[in-house]
Amino acid sequence: MGYEKHVKLFRNGRNQAVRIPREVELPGDEAILRKDGDRLILEPVPPRSLLAVLASLQPIDDDFAPIDDPVPEAVEP
């Protein structure tokens, strides 16, 4: 076993909570909690892919000013 420490459980409203010691804190502000028999397993949420982030974006309905996009001049080889 890599790490073991006794921690206190407490109530946060109607939920039971535990303080995670700094030396084992998880990144971000979300985690995955699984139950395996009597064990609770807490894991960091994997980072979202760029495609997942883009899929979650809402379309923009704003009208944008036209952009002057002239054809580039030919380049001699």
PDB file of N, CA, C and O in Angstrom:
ATOM      1  N   MET A   1       0.863  -1.179   0.000  1.00  0.00           N
ATOM      2  CA  MET A   1       0.000   0.000   0.000  1.00  0.00           C
ATOM      3  C   MET A   1       0.902   1.233   0.000  1.00  0.00           C
ATOM      4  O   MET A   1       1.875   1.285   0.752  1.00  0.00           O
ATOM      5  N   GLY A   2       0.588   2.226  -0.837  1.00  0.00           N
ATOM      6  CA  GLY A   2       1.455   3.381  -0.982  1.00  0.00           C
ATOM      7  C   GLY A   2       1.250   4.476   0.052  1.00  0.00           C
ATOM      8  O   GLY A   2       2.214   5.152   0.410  1.00  0.00           O
ATOM      9  N   TYR A   3       0.037   4.680   0.545  1.00  0.00           N
ATOM     10  CA  TYR A   3      -0.231   5.785   1.461  1.00  0.00           C
ATOM     11  C   TYR A   3      -1.395   5.392   2.350  1.00  0.00           C
ATOM     12  O   TYR A   3      -2.394   4.847   1.880  1.00  0.00           O
ATOM     13  N   GLU A   4      -1.261   5.668   3.622  1.00  0.00           N
ATOM     14  CA  GLU A   4      -2.360   5.402   4.548  1.00  0.00           C
ATOM     15  C   GLU A   4      -2.348   6.459   5.631  1.00  0.00           C
ATOM     16  O   GLU A   4      -1.294   6.784   6.179  1.00  0.00           O
ATOM     17  N   LYS A   5      -3.515   6.995   5.940  1.00  0.00           N
ATOM     18  CA  LYS A   5      -3.641   7.999   6.996  1.00  0.00           C
ATOM     19  C   LYS A   5      -5.077   7.945   7.507  1.00  0.00           C
ATOM     20  O   LYS A   5      -6.016   7.843   6.717  1.00  0.00           O
ATOM     21  N   HIS A   6      -5.246   8.013   8.797  1.00  0.00           N
ATOM     22  CA  HIS A   6      -6.584   8.083   9.375  1.00  0.00           C
ATOM     23  C   HIS A   6      -7.085   9.516   9.230  1.00  0.00           C
ATOM     24  O   HIS A   6      -6.367  10.468   9.537  1.00  0.00           O
ATOM     25  N   VAL A   7      -8.312   9.658   8.763  1.00  0.00           N
ATOM     26  CA  VAL A   7      -8.905  10.986   8.570  1.00  0.00           C
ATOM     27  C   VAL A   7     -10.258  11.026   9.274  1.00  0.00           C
ATOM     28  O   VAL A   7     -10.863   9.985   9.532  1.00  0.00           O
ATOM     29  N   LYS A   8     -10.719  12.209   9.576  1.00  0.00           N
ATOM     30  CA  LYS A   8     -12.011  12.402  10.229  1.00  0.00           C
ATOM     31  C   LYS A   8     -13.100  12.577   9.182  1.00  0.00           C
ATOM     32  O   LYS A   8     -12.902  13.252   8.172  1.00  0.00           O
ATOM     33  N   LEU A   9     -14.241  11.967   9.428  1.00  0.00           N
ATOM     34  CA  LEU A   9     -15.427  12.185   8.609  1.00  0.00           C
ATOM     35  C   LEU A   9     -16.252  13.261   9.295  1.00  0.00           C
ATOM     36  O   LEU A   9     -16.261  13.359  10.522  1.00  0.00           O
ATOM     37  N   PHE A  10     -16.948  14.071   8.496  1.00  0.00           N
ATOM     38  CA  PHE A  10     -17.804  15.111   9.065  1.00  0.00           C
ATOM     39  C   PHE A  10     -19.017  15.301   8.177  1.00  0.00           C
ATOM     40  O   PHE A  10     -19.086  14.735   7.086  1.00  0.00           O
ATOM     41  N   ARG A  11     -19.955  16.077   8.628  1.00  0.00           N
ATOM     42  CA  ARG A  11     -21.171  16.358   7.873  1.00  0.00           C
ATOM     43  C   ARG A  11     -21.052  17.715   7.204  1.00  0.00           C
ATOM     44  O   ARG A  11     -20.582  18.685   7.799  1.00  0.00           O
ATOM     45  N   ASN A  12     -21.487  17.761   5.956  1.00  0.00           N
ATOM     46  CA  ASN A  12     -21.594  19.013   5.209  1.00  0.00           C
ATOM     47  C   ASN A  12     -23.032  19.054   4.715  1.00  0.00           C
ATOM     48  O   ASN A  12     -23.346  18.515   3.653  1.00  0.00           O
ATOM     49  N   GLY A  13     -23.908  19.695   5.489  1.00  0.00           N
ATOM     50  CA  GLY A  13     -25.334  19.624   5.196  1.00  0.00           C
ATOM     51  C   GLY A  13     -25.807  18.202   5.427  1.00  0.00           C
ATOM     52  O   GLY A  13     -25.615  17.648   6.509  1.00  0.00           O
ATOM     53  N   ARG A  14     -26.422  17.611   4.419  1.00  0.00           N
ATOM     54  CA  ARG A  14     -26.909  16.233   4.539  1.00  0.00           C
ATOM     55  C   ARG A  14     -25.891  15.221   4.009  1.00  0.00           C
ATOM     56  O   ARG A  14     -26.158  14.019   4.022  1.00  0.00           O
ATOM     57  N   ASN A  15     -24.733  15.688   3.545  1.00  0.00           N
ATOM     58  CA  ASN A  15     -23.715  14.801   2.983  1.00  0.00           C
ATOM     59  C   ASN A  15     -22.599  14.523   3.975  1.00  0.00           C
ATOM     60  O   ASN A  15     -22.231  15.380   4.779  1.00  0.00           O
ATOM     61  N   GLN A  16     -22.070  13.313   3.903  1.00  0.00           N
ATOM     62  CA  GLN A  16     -20.884  12.988   4.677  1.00  0.00           C
ATOM     63  C   GLN A  16     -19.674  13.420   3.845  1.00  0.00           C
ATOM     64  O   GLN A  16     -19.672  13.261   2.624  1.00  0.00           O
ATOM     65  N   ALA A  17     -18.662  13.955   4.491  1.00  0.00           N
ATOM     66  CA  ALA A  17     -17.486  14.459   3.775  1.00  0.00           C
ATOM     67  C   ALA A  17     -16.220  14.054   4.513  1.00  0.00           C
ATOM     68  O   ALA A  17     -16.255  13.660   5.679  1.00  0.00           O
ATOM     69  N   VAL A  18     -15.111  14.159   3.811  1.00  0.00           N
ATOM     70  CA  VAL A  18     -13.794  13.876   4.384  1.00  0.00           C
ATOM     71  C   VAL A  18     -12.827  14.920   3.832  1.00  0.00           C
ATOM     72  O   VAL A  18     -12.913  15.289   2.660  1.00  0.00           O
ATOM     73  N   ARG A  19     -11.913  15.393   4.664  1.00  0.00           N
ATOM     74  CA  ARG A  19     -10.866  16.297   4.189  1.00  0.00           C
ATOM     75  C   ARG A  19      -9.752  15.460   3.582  1.00  0.00           C
ATOM     76  O   ARG A  19      -9.291  14.487   4.179  1.00  0.00           O
ATOM     77  N   ILE A  20      -9.332  15.849   2.396  1.00  0.00           N
ATOM     78  CA  ILE A  20      -8.248  15.134   1.720  1.00  0.00           C
ATOM     79  C   ILE A  20      -6.950  15.852   2.066  1.00  0.00           C
ATOM     80  O   ILE A  20      -6.810  17.037   1.767  1.00  0.00           O
ATOM     81  N   PRO A  21      -5.996  15.161   2.690  1.00  0.00           N
ATOM     82  CA  PRO A  21      -4.728  15.809   3.039  1.00  0.00           C
ATOM     83  C   PRO A  21      -4.024  16.363   1.798  1.00  0.00           C
ATOM     84  O   PRO A  21      -4.105  15.791   0.711  1.00  0.00           O
ATOM     85  N   ARG A  22      -3.341  17.478   1.985  1.00  0.00           N
ATOM     86  CA  ARG A  22      -2.676  18.186   0.887  1.00  0.00           C
ATOM     87  C   ARG A  22      -1.751  17.273   0.079  1.00  0.00           C
ATOM     88  O   ARG A  22      -1.682  17.383  -1.145  1.00  0.00           O
ATOM     89  N   GLU A  23      -1.046  16.377   0.760  1.00  0.00           N
ATOM     90  CA  GLU A  23      -0.074  15.542   0.048  1.00  0.00           C
ATOM     91  C   GLU A  23      -0.708  14.550  -0.920  1.00  0.00           C
ATOM     92  O   GLU A  23       0.002  13.956  -1.732  1.00  0.00           O
ATOM     93  N   VAL A  24      -2.023  14.354  -0.857  1.00  0.00           N
ATOM     94  CA  VAL A  24      -2.698  13.454  -1.792  1.00  0.00           C
ATOM     95  C   VAL A  24      -3.883  14.124  -2.482  1.00  0.00           C
ATOM     96  O   VAL A  24      -4.750  13.433  -3.015  1.00  0.00           O
ATOM     97  N   GLU A  25      -3.938  15.480  -2.483  1.00  0.00           N
ATOM     98  CA  GLU A  25      -5.075  16.134  -3.130  1.00  0.00           C
ATOM     99  C   GLU A  25      -5.125  15.821  -4.609  1.00  0.00           C
ATOM    100  O   GLU A  25      -4.109  15.536  -5.243  1.00  0.00           O
ATOM    101  N   LEU A  26      -6.332  15.882  -5.142  1.00  0.00           N
ATOM    102  CA  LEU A  26      -6.560  15.606  -6.555  1.00  0.00           C
ATOM    103  C   LEU A  26      -6.569  16.917  -7.332  1.00  0.00           C
ATOM    104  O   LEU A  26      -6.930  17.956  -6.780  1.00  0.00           O
ATOM    105  N   PRO A  27      -6.178  16.887  -8.605  1.00  0.00           N
ATOM    106  CA  PRO A  27      -6.223  18.106  -9.414  1.00  0.00           C
ATOM    107  C   PRO A  27      -7.661  18.444  -9.800  1.00  0.00           C
ATOM    108  O   PRO A  27      -8.529  17.572  -9.820  1.00  0.00           O
ATOM    109  N   GLY A  28      -7.901  19.706 -10.102  1.00  0.00           N
ATOM    110  CA  GLY A  28      -9.213  20.123 -10.599  1.00  0.00           C
ATOM    111  C   GLY A  28     -10.246  20.271  -9.509  1.00  0.00           C
ATOM    112  O   GLY A  28      -9.920  20.304  -8.322  1.00  0.00           O
ATOM    113  N   ASP A  29     -11.509  20.359  -9.926  1.00  0.00           N
ATOM    114  CA  ASP A  29     -12.599  20.540  -8.958  1.00  0.00           C
ATOM    115  C   ASP A  29     -13.672  19.457  -9.077  1.00  0.00           C
ATOM    116  O   ASP A  29     -14.778  19.614  -8.561  1.00  0.00           O
ATOM    117  N   GLU A  30     -13.339  18.358  -9.759  1.00  0.00           N
ATOM    118  CA  GLU A  30     -14.245  17.223  -9.863  1.00  0.00           C
ATOM    119  C   GLU A  30     -13.449  15.943  -9.689  1.00  0.00           C
ATOM    120  O   GLU A  30     -12.246  15.904  -9.949  1.00  0.00           O
ATOM    121  N   ALA A  31     -14.139  14.885  -9.242  1.00  0.00           N
ATOM    122  CA  ALA A  31     -13.514  13.577  -9.101  1.00  0.00           C
ATOM    123  C   ALA A  31     -14.571  12.514  -9.381  1.00  0.00           C
ATOM    124  O   ALA A  31     -15.766  12.803  -9.429  1.00  0.00           O
ATOM    125  N   ILE A  32     -14.112  11.295  -9.562  1.00  0.00           N
ATOM    126  CA  ILE A  32     -15.008  10.149  -9.759  1.00  0.00           C
ATOM    127  C   ILE A  32     -14.943   9.309  -8.490  1.00  0.00           C
ATOM    128  O   ILE A  32     -13.860   8.940  -8.035  1.00  0.00           O
ATOM    129  N   LEU A  33     -16.113   9.007  -7.919  1.00  0.00           N
ATOM    130  CA  LEU A  33     -16.202   8.189  -6.715  1.00  0.00           C
ATOM    131  C   LEU A  33     -16.861   6.868  -7.095  1.00  0.00           C
ATOM    132  O   LEU A  33     -17.964   6.845  -7.641  1.00  0.00           O
ATOM    133  N   ARG A  34     -16.166   5.766  -6.796  1.00  0.00           N
ATOM    134  CA  ARG A  34     -16.705   4.434  -7.057  1.00  0.00           C
ATOM    135  C   ARG A  34     -16.729   3.651  -5.754  1.00  0.00           C
ATOM    136  O   ARG A  34     -15.918   3.884  -4.857  1.00  0.00           O
ATOM    137  N   LYS A  35     -17.664   2.729  -5.663  1.00  0.00           N
ATOM    138  CA  LYS A  35     -17.718   1.845  -4.503  1.00  0.00           C
ATOM    139  C   LYS A  35     -17.430   0.430  -4.981  1.00  0.00           C
ATOM    140  O   LYS A  35     -18.046  -0.048  -5.933  1.00  0.00           O
ATOM    141  N   ASP A  36     -16.487  -0.240  -4.314  1.00  0.00           N
ATOM    142  CA  ASP A  36     -16.096  -1.605  -4.633  1.00  0.00           C
ATOM    143  C   ASP A  36     -16.171  -2.393  -3.326  1.00  0.00           C
ATOM    144  O   ASP A  36     -15.227  -2.388  -2.535  1.00  0.00           O
ATOM    145  N   GLY A  37     -17.287  -3.062  -3.107  1.00  0.00           N
ATOM    146  CA  GLY A  37     -17.503  -3.737  -1.820  1.00  0.00           C
ATOM    147  C   GLY A  37     -17.617  -2.678  -0.726  1.00  0.00           C
ATOM    148  O   GLY A  37     -18.460  -1.785  -0.807  1.00  0.00           O
ATOM    149  N   ASP A  38     -16.757  -2.781   0.308  1.00  0.00           N
ATOM    150  CA  ASP A  38     -16.746  -1.793   1.384  1.00  0.00           C
ATOM    151  C   ASP A  38     -15.794  -0.635   1.102  1.00  0.00           C
ATOM    152  O   ASP A  38     -15.709   0.300   1.898  1.00  0.00           O
ATOM    153  N   ARG A  39     -15.078  -0.686  -0.018  1.00  0.00           N
ATOM    154  CA  ARG A  39     -14.081   0.354  -0.333  1.00  0.00           C
ATOM    155  C   ARG A  39     -14.699   1.472  -1.151  1.00  0.00           C
ATOM    156  O   ARG A  39     -15.509   1.230  -2.047  1.00  0.00           O
ATOM    157  N   LEU A  40     -14.311   2.691  -0.836  1.00  0.00           N
ATOM    158  CA  LEU A  40     -14.631   3.846  -1.668  1.00  0.00           C
ATOM    159  C   LEU A  40     -13.364   4.227  -2.416  1.00  0.00           C
ATOM    160  O   LEU A  40     -12.300   4.363  -1.812  1.00  0.00           O
ATOM    161  N   ILE A  41     -13.474   4.397  -3.716  1.00  0.00           N
ATOM    162  CA  ILE A  41     -12.324   4.716  -4.548  1.00  0.00           C
ATOM    163  C   ILE A  41     -12.565   6.080  -5.182  1.00  0.00           C
ATOM    164  O   ILE A  41     -13.548   6.277  -5.896  1.00  0.00           O
ATOM    165  N   LEU A  42     -11.671   7.007  -4.919  1.00  0.00           N
ATOM    166  CA  LEU A  42     -11.784   8.376  -5.420  1.00  0.00           C
ATOM    167  C   LEU A  42     -10.669   8.610  -6.429  1.00  0.00           C
ATOM    168  O   LEU A  42      -9.491   8.466  -6.103  1.00  0.00           O
ATOM    169  N   GLU A  43     -11.041   8.974  -7.659  1.00  0.00           N
ATOM    170  CA  GLU A  43     -10.061   9.166  -8.729  1.00  0.00           C
ATOM    171  C   GLU A  43     -10.276  10.515  -9.400  1.00  0.00           C
ATOM    172  O   GLU A  43     -11.402  11.008  -9.457  1.00  0.00           O
ATOM    173  N   PRO A  44      -9.198  11.118  -9.911  1.00  0.00           N
ATOM    174  CA  PRO A  44      -9.371  12.373 -10.643  1.00  0.00           C
ATOM    175  C   PRO A  44     -10.128  12.128 -11.938  1.00  0.00           C
ATOM    176  O   PRO A  44     -10.032  11.056 -12.535  1.00  0.00           O
ATOM    177  N   VAL A  45     -10.879  13.129 -12.364  1.00  0.00           N
ATOM    178  CA  VAL A  45     -11.566  13.061 -13.649  1.00  0.00           C
ATOM    179  C   VAL A  45     -10.507  13.254 -14.738  1.00  0.00           C
ATOM    180  O   VAL A  45      -9.717  14.195 -14.662  1.00  0.00           O
ATOM    181  N   PRO A  46     -10.479  12.384 -15.744  1.00  0.00           N
ATOM    182  CA  PRO A  46      -9.490  12.581 -16.809  1.00  0.00           C
ATOM    183  C   PRO A  46      -9.743  13.904 -17.530  1.00  0.00           C
ATOM    184  O   PRO A  46     -10.890  14.339 -17.632  1.00  0.00           O
ATOM    185  N   PRO A  47      -8.690  14.548 -18.028  1.00  0.00           N
ATOM    186  CA  PRO A  47      -8.881  15.805 -18.746  1.00  0.00           C
ATOM    187  C   PRO A  47      -9.772  15.585 -19.967  1.00  0.00           C
ATOM    188  O   PRO A  47      -9.696  14.554 -20.634  1.00  0.00           O
ATOM    189  N   ARG A  48     -10.612  16.570 -20.239  1.00  0.00           N
ATOM    190  CA  ARG A  48     -11.500  16.479 -21.400  1.00  0.00           C
ATOM    191  C   ARG A  48     -10.701  16.731 -22.668  1.00  0.00           C
ATOM    192  O   ARG A  48      -9.786  17.554 -22.684  1.00  0.00           O
ATOM    193  N   SER A  49     -11.049  16.024 -23.716  1.00  0.00           N
ATOM    194  CA  SER A  49     -10.376  16.243 -24.993  1.00  0.00           C
ATOM    195  C   SER A  49     -10.854  17.561 -25.588  1.00  0.00           C
ATOM    196  O   SER A  49     -11.913  18.069 -25.220  1.00  0.00           O
ATOM    197  N   LEU A  50     -10.076  18.106 -26.502  1.00  0.00           N
ATOM    198  CA  LEU A  50     -10.463  19.340 -27.174  1.00  0.00           C
ATOM    199  C   LEU A  50     -11.775  19.149 -27.917  1.00  0.00           C
ATOM    200  O   LEU A  50     -12.600  20.062 -27.942  1.00  0.00           O
ATOM    201  N   LEU A  51     -11.990  17.985 -28.525  1.00  0.00           N
ATOM    202  CA  LEU A  51     -13.244  17.732 -29.237  1.00  0.00           C
ATOM    203  C   LEU A  51     -14.437  17.764 -28.284  1.00  0.00           C
ATOM    204  O   LEU A  51     -15.499  18.271 -28.645  1.00  0.00           O
ATOM    205  N   ALA A  52     -14.277  17.233 -27.077  1.00  0.00           N
ATOM    206  CA  ALA A  52     -15.374  17.261 -26.099  1.00  0.00           C
ATOM    207  C   ALA A  52     -15.667  18.693 -25.667  1.00  0.00           C
ATOM    208  O   ALA A  52     -16.829  19.067 -25.510  1.00  0.00           O
ATOM    209  N   VAL A  53     -14.627  19.494 -25.474  1.00  0.00           N
ATOM    210  CA  VAL A  53     -14.825  20.904 -25.103  1.00  0.00           C
ATOM    211  C   VAL A  53     -15.541  21.638 -26.230  1.00  0.00           C
ATOM    212  O   VAL A  53     -16.503  22.363 -25.978  1.00  0.00           O
ATOM    213  N   LEU A  54     -15.086  21.462 -27.473  1.00  0.00           N
ATOM    214  CA  LEU A  54     -15.712  22.144 -28.608  1.00  0.00           C
ATOM    215  C   LEU A  54     -17.167  21.718 -28.773  1.00  0.00           C
ATOM    216  O   LEU A  54     -18.015  22.546 -29.108  1.00  0.00           O
ATOM    217  N   ALA A  55     -17.469  20.442 -28.544  1.00  0.00           N
ATOM    218  CA  ALA A  55     -18.842  19.947 -28.674  1.00  0.00           C
ATOM    219  C   ALA A  55     -19.763  20.553 -27.619  1.00  0.00           C
ATOM    220  O   ALA A  55     -20.975  20.616 -27.827  1.00  0.00           O
ATOM    221  N   SER A  56     -19.214  20.998 -26.497  1.00  0.00           N
ATOM    222  CA  SER A  56     -20.042  21.561 -25.427  1.00  0.00           C
ATOM    223  C   SER A  56     -20.308  23.058 -25.601  1.00  0.00           C
ATOM    224  O   SER A  56     -21.120  23.629 -24.873  1.00  0.00           O
ATOM    225  N   LEU A  57     -19.633  23.695 -26.556  1.00  0.00           N
ATOM    226  CA  LEU A  57     -19.802  25.136 -26.759  1.00  0.00           C
ATOM    227  C   LEU A  57     -21.126  25.445 -27.447  1.00  0.00           C
ATOM    228  O   LEU A  57     -21.584  24.688 -28.302  1.00  0.00           O
ATOM    229  N   GLN A  58     -21.732  26.559 -27.066  1.00  0.00           N
ATOM    230  CA  GLN A  58     -22.967  27.019 -27.686  1.00  0.00           C
ATOM    231  C   GLN A  58     -22.636  27.912 -28.873  1.00  0.00           C
ATOM    232  O   GLN A  58     -21.634  28.626 -28.839  1.00  0.00           O
ATOM    233  N   PRO A  59     -23.461  27.890 -29.934  1.00  0.00           N
ATOM    234  CA  PRO A  59     -23.184  28.765 -31.083  1.00  0.00           C
ATOM    235  C   PRO A  59     -23.321  30.239 -30.697  1.00  0.00           C
ATOM    236  O   PRO A  59     -24.078  30.595 -29.793  1.00  0.00           O
ATOM    237  N   ILE A  60     -22.578  31.075 -31.398  1.00  0.00           N
ATOM    238  CA  ILE A  60     -22.632  32.522 -31.171  1.00  0.00           C
ATOM    239  C   ILE A  60     -23.570  33.122 -32.212  1.00  0.00           C
ATOM    240  O   ILE A  60     -23.390  32.908 -33.411  1.00  0.00           O
ATOM    241  N   ASP A  61     -24.558  33.863 -31.761  1.00  0.00           N
ATOM    242  CA  ASP A  61     -25.540  34.455 -32.672  1.00  0.00           C
ATOM    243  C   ASP A  61     -25.202  35.886 -33.064  1.00  0.00           C
ATOM    244  O   ASP A  61     -25.972  36.518 -33.787  1.00  0.00           O
ATOM    245  N   ASP A  62     -24.068  36.413 -32.604  1.00  0.00           N
ATOM    246  CA  ASP A  62     -23.699  37.793 -32.922  1.00  0.00           C
ATOM    247  C   ASP A  62     -23.359  37.939 -34.396  1.00  0.00           C
ATOM    248  O   ASP A  62     -22.836  37.018 -35.023  1.00  0.00           O
ATOM    249  N   ASP A  63     -23.671  39.132 -34.949  1.00  0.00           N
ATOM    250  CA  ASP A  63     -23.252  39.452 -36.306  1.00  0.00           C
ATOM    251  C   ASP A  63     -21.888  40.107 -36.228  1.00  0.00           C
ATOM    252  O   ASP A  63     -21.678  41.035 -35.445  1.00  0.00           O
ATOM    253  N   PHE A  64     -20.967  39.625 -37.036  1.00  0.00           N
ATOM    254  CA  PHE A  64     -19.625  40.177 -37.042  1.00  0.00           C
ATOM    255  C   PHE A  64     -19.439  41.030 -38.283  1.00  0.00           C
ATOM    256  O   PHE A  64     -20.023  40.757 -39.332  1.00  0.00           O
ATOM    257  N   ALA A  65     -18.616  42.072 -38.153  1.00  0.00           N
ATOM    258  CA  ALA A  65     -18.322  42.949 -39.284  1.00  0.00           C
ATOM    259  C   ALA A  65     -17.601  42.153 -40.362  1.00  0.00           C
ATOM    260  O   ALA A  65     -16.815  41.259 -40.047  1.00  0.00           O
ATOM    261  N   PRO A  66     -17.858  42.468 -41.645  1.00  0.00           N
ATOM    262  CA  PRO A  66     -17.147  41.766 -42.703  1.00  0.00           C
ATOM    263  C   PRO A  66     -15.642  42.034 -42.622  1.00  0.00           C
ATOM    264  O   PRO A  66     -15.216  43.104 -42.188  1.00  0.00           O
ATOM    265  N   ILE A  67     -14.865  41.076 -43.033  1.00  0.00           N
ATOM    266  CA  ILE A  67     -13.409  41.185 -42.994  1.00  0.00           C
ATOM    267  C   ILE A  67     -12.897  41.355 -44.420  1.00  0.00           C
ATOM    268  O   ILE A  67     -13.247  40.580 -45.310  1.00  0.00           O
ATOM    269  N   ASP A  68     -12.066  42.376 -44.630  1.00  0.00           N
ATOM    270  CA  ASP A  68     -11.459  42.594 -45.931  1.00  0.00           C
ATOM    271  C   ASP A  68     -10.394  41.516 -46.125  1.00  0.00           C
ATOM    272  O   ASP A  68      -9.395  41.495 -45.407  1.00  0.00           O
ATOM    273  N   ASP A  69     -10.600  40.630 -47.085  1.00  0.00           N
ATOM    274  CA  ASP A  69      -9.694  39.512 -47.317  1.00  0.00           C
ATOM    275  C   ASP A  69      -9.283  39.490 -48.785  1.00  0.00           C
ATOM    276  O   ASP A  69      -9.782  38.674 -49.561  1.00  0.00           O
ATOM    277  N   PRO A  70      -8.360  40.397 -49.172  1.00  0.00           N
ATOM    278  CA  PRO A  70      -7.979  40.468 -50.594  1.00  0.00           C
ATOM    279  C   PRO A  70      -7.199  39.219 -51.035  1.00  0.00           C
ATOM    280  O   PRO A  70      -6.573  38.535 -50.225  1.00  0.00           O
ATOM    281  N   VAL A  71      -7.261  38.950 -52.335  1.00  0.00           N
ATOM    282  CA  VAL A  71      -6.517  37.821 -52.901  1.00  0.00           C
ATOM    283  C   VAL A  71      -5.043  38.179 -52.863  1.00  0.00           C
ATOM    284  O   VAL A  71      -4.672  39.292 -53.235  1.00  0.00           O
ATOM    285  N   PRO A  72      -4.187  37.253 -52.417  1.00  0.00           N
ATOM    286  CA  PRO A  72      -2.759  37.580 -52.341  1.00  0.00           C
ATOM    287  C   PRO A  72      -2.147  37.727 -53.740  1.00  0.00           C
ATOM    288  O   PRO A  72      -2.612  37.120 -54.705  1.00  0.00           O
ATOM    289  N   GLU A  73      -1.115  38.531 -53.821  1.00  0.00           N
ATOM    290  CA  GLU A  73      -0.431  38.733 -55.102  1.00  0.00           C
ATOM    291  C   GLU A  73       0.363  37.469 -55.444  1.00  0.00           C
ATOM    292  O   GLU A  73       0.839  36.756 -54.561  1.00  0.00           O
ATOM    293  N   ALA A  74       0.490  37.214 -56.737  1.00  0.00           N
ATOM    294  CA  ALA A  74       1.254  36.068 -57.190  1.00  0.00           C
ATOM    295  C   ALA A  74       2.716  36.249 -56.838  1.00  0.00           C
ATOM    296  O   ALA A  74       3.220  37.372 -56.817  1.00  0.00           O
ATOM    297  N   VAL A  75       3.392  35.162 -56.565  1.00  0.00           N
ATOM    298  CA  VAL A  75       4.818  35.177 -56.229  1.00  0.00           C
ATOM    299  C   VAL A  75       5.571  34.502 -57.361  1.00  0.00           C
ATOM    300  O   VAL A  75       5.222  33.398 -57.779  1.00  0.00           O
ATOM    301  N   GLU A  76       6.628  35.184 -57.865  1.00  0.00           N
ATOM    302  CA  GLU A  76       7.448  34.602 -58.938  1.00  0.00           C
ATOM    303  C   GLU A  76       8.359  33.535 -58.346  1.00  0.00           C
ATOM    304  O   GLU A  76       8.945  33.760 -57.287  1.00  0.00           O
ATOM    305  N   PRO A  77       8.497  32.371 -59.001  1.00  0.00           N
ATOM    306  CA  PRO A  77       9.396  31.324 -58.473  1.00  0.00           C
ATOM    307  C   PRO A  77      10.856  31.678 -58.603  1.00  0.00           C
ATOM    308  O   PRO A  77      11.719  30.896 -58.204  1.00  0.00           O
TER     309      PRO A  77
END
